[in-house]
Amino acid sequence: MTETGLAMTVDDLARRSGLPVRTIREYHTMRVLPPPERKGRIGVYDAGHVQRLELIARLQHRGYSLAGIRDLLDAWDSGTELSALLGVDRGPVAPDETPMRLTRDELFGRLPGLDAASVRRAQDIMLVWPDGPGHYLVRSPALIDLIADGVRLGVGLDEMLDMIGELIAGLDTTASAVARSIAERIWEPVAASESATDLPGFLTRGRVLLLQGVASVLADRIAAALRKQAEGIAGGAELSAALDRMSVGAIRDSSGSLQRRSS
C-alpha cells in the first residue's frame, strides 16, 4: 500500500509513531489530533495522522504545551501558513513558551553566579517568582538561557539582569499601549456590532499573529539598532559581520515559494 493510502488502527499508529495509545487518545481529547475515519466499529488512521503526530512532536520539542499547540493548529486551520507557525523562514523562534517550574537548586544550576541578592533582583524584574516551598516559576526559559549564555561569555550576572529588566520594562509599556488600542479600537466597537460573536476567534488567531509579527519586527529593529551602535564601538566591524550572517536570506512570493533575498 502506498504512503498516501495508509490505513491503520490506533495500535498501528502507536507503533508507527512510537507513542502509547493513551497518548494518542489524549491528543484526541485535546483536539490536536483529528479523529479517525470510522469504518464500522473501527477507527482508521492515515498518513495525515502520522504527519500531524510528527508536527506535534516537533512543536513539543520547541517548548509548546498541548494547549499552545491546539491554538497554533487552530490558527493554521484558519489560514496561517504552516511555515510561519513553525518559524521555517525565521529560525527556531516560537510565538510563545511554556512556563517552567524549577526547584531552587535547579534555578541556581541554570544561572551561574546566582545568589540570594540576584534572585531577589530576578523577582523584582518579574523574570522569576516563588511558586510554593522551594520552587520558582520561570515565564520565559529562553531569557534564563540568554542570561546564562551571557554569564558564560564573561558578562556579569548583574549586567545581564539589568539588560533583561530594561527589556521587560519596555515591553510592559508597549503591552499597555497595545492592550488599550485593542480594547478601544477593536473590542468595544465590534462588541456592539453583529460581529460580536466572532471576537473570541479573532482574539485567539490574533494573539498568534501578533506574537509572530512582534517577533519579526522586533528582530529587525534590534538588528538595525545594533548596526547603528556598531559604528562607534570597539569591534564594531565584527558585530556588523555577525549581523550579516544572521540576517534572513530569503523572501516568500505571493504563491508561497521561497526565493533568495537580493541585497
N, C-alpha and C positions, 0 to 999 in steps of 0.2 A: 504494500500500500504506500502511496506517495506521502510526502510530509504534509501536504495540504489536505490529504484525505485521512488523516489520523482519526481514529475512533477509539476512545479509551474509557474504561471505567475509572472511578475515583482511585481505586487501588493501582491501576496502571499509571495514572497521572502522578500519584505519590511516588511510585518507583522511579518514574522518569525524571521528576523534579528533585528527588531526594528529600522530600518533605513528608512529615507524618500526615495521615489522613485527617487527624483532628485539626491540624494547622490549615489545611485546605478548607475544611468546614468553617473554621474561624474567619477565613478570608471571605467566605460567602456571607457570613453574619455581618462583617464589617463593610460589605458592599464594595470590596476592592477587586473581587474576582466574580465575573459574570456566572450565573447559574448554568448548569449543563443542559444540553438538549435532552428532553425526556423521550425515551423510546420504551413505551410500556412502563414498567416499574423501575427501569434502569436509567440512570443519568449518564449521558455520553459526552465526553470532553473531546476537544480537537486541538489543532496546532495553535489556535488563538489563545487557548487557556495556558498552554505551555509558554507562549511568548509573554502573556500577562504575568505569570509567575516569575519569569526571568526579570521583567521590569520591576516588580515588587521587590525582589531580592536586591536589585541594583539601587533602588531608592532607599531601602532599609540600610544598606551598606553606607550610604551617604548621609545617614542620620535621621531619616524621616520616621515618624511614628505611623502606625496604620491609619490613624485619623488624618494625618497630614497627607499620606498617600491617597486616601479617598478624596480629599479636597483637590489634589493635583489632577487625579484622573477625571473628576467631575469637570474641572476646568478644561481638560483636554477634550472630553466629550462635547464640551460647549463651543469648541473651536480653536483653543490654543494649540499651537504646534507642539508635537511631542519633543522635537529637538530643542525648543525653547524651554520646555518643562525640565528637560534633563541637563540643560546648560551645555549642549553639544558645541555650540558656536561661541561660548563664552567661558569655557573651562568649568571645573567642578565646583560651581557656586550654587548652592541650594537656596530656594526662596526663603526657607525658614529652617530652624534647627529644633531638635528635640531637647528640652532641658535635661540636665544631668544632675543626679543626686550623688554626692560624694561624701565619704567619711572624712573626718579631719585629717587622718593620715593620708588618704588618697589625694585630697586637695593639696596638702603640703608636698606630696610626691610629684604632683604635676607642675607645681610652680617653684622652681629653685629659689632659695633665699627667702621664702615666705616665713614670717614670724607673726606674733600676736598683733603688733602695730600695723603691719601691712595687711593683715586680714581685716582689721577694722577699716583701713583705707579702702579695701576692695568692697566692703559692705557699704561704705559711705557713697561710693560711686555706683552702687547697685549692680556690681559685677557678680557678686555672690551674696547670699543671705542665709541665716541659720534656718534649718529645716528639721527640727526635732533634736533630741540629745545627740551631740557628736556628729551631726551631719550638716552639710551645706548644699544649697540648690544653686546650680550654675545655669543661668538662662542661655548663655552663649558659650558652649565649649570651644568654639572657634577662637573667640577672644582670649580665652585662657591659653590655648595653644600658641596664639600670636605672642602673648606676653612671655611665655616660656621660651619661644624661639628667640625673642629679643634678648632675654637674660643670658641664654646660652651663647649668643653672639657677643656678649660683653657689655650690653646696656644695663644700667642699674634698674632694679625692680621698681624703685620709686619713680624713675623716669617713665617706665612703661605704664605704670598705673596712672601717672599724670596724663599721659597721652590718651589712654582709654577713657579716663574721666572727662577730658575735654571733648572727646568724640561723643560720649553718651549725653553730655550736657547739650551739645549742639543738636543731637538727634531729638532730645526732649523738646527743644524749641521748634524744630521742624515738624515733629509729630503733632504738637499743639496747633500749629498753623494749618496743617493738612486736615486734622480732625474737625477744626472749626469750619473749614471750607467745605468738607464733605457734608457736615450737618446742615450748613446754611444754604449751600448751592445745589445739593443733590437730595439729601434725605427729606428735609422739610417740604420742599416744593413737590417732590414726587409722592410723598406720603398723602398729600391732599388730592392726588390725581387718580385716574383709573388704572395707572400702572403700579399702584402701591404694593400689590401682591408680588410684583417682580423684584422688589427691593432686596429681600434676603438673598435671592440667587445672584443679583448684581453684586452684593457685598461679598459673597463667597468667591465669585470669579474675580471681582475687582481686587480683592486682597492679594491674590496670587499675582495678578498682572501688575499691581502697584509695586509689590516687593521686587518683581523681576525688573521693572523699569527703573526703580530706585537703585538697584544694584548696578545696572548697566550705566546709568547716568553718573552715579557717584564714582564708579571706577574711572570713567573718562575725566571727570572733574579733578579727581585726585592725581591722575597721571599728568594732566595739564598743569596743575599747581606744582607738582614735583619738578616738572621740566623748567618752570619759572624759577623755582628755588635752586635748581642745579646751576643756573647761570652765575650764581655768586658764592658758591661754597667749594671747599676743597673736595676733589674727587667728583666734581660735577659732570665731567665728561663721561666718567664711568657710570654715573647714575643715569644719564640720558641714554647711554648704550643699553643698560639693563632694561629701561622702559621700552626701548625699541624692540627688544627680544620678547617682551611680554605683550605687546600690542596685538590686537585681533587682526589676523592676516586674511580674513575672508569676509565677503558680504553675501547676502542672500537676495536673489531677484524675486520678482512677483510670483514666479512659478514654484519657488521653493528651492531652486538649485543654488548650490554654493559656488562662488567664484572667488578667484584671488583678488584681494583688495589692491587697487592701484595706489601708488604712493603719492 
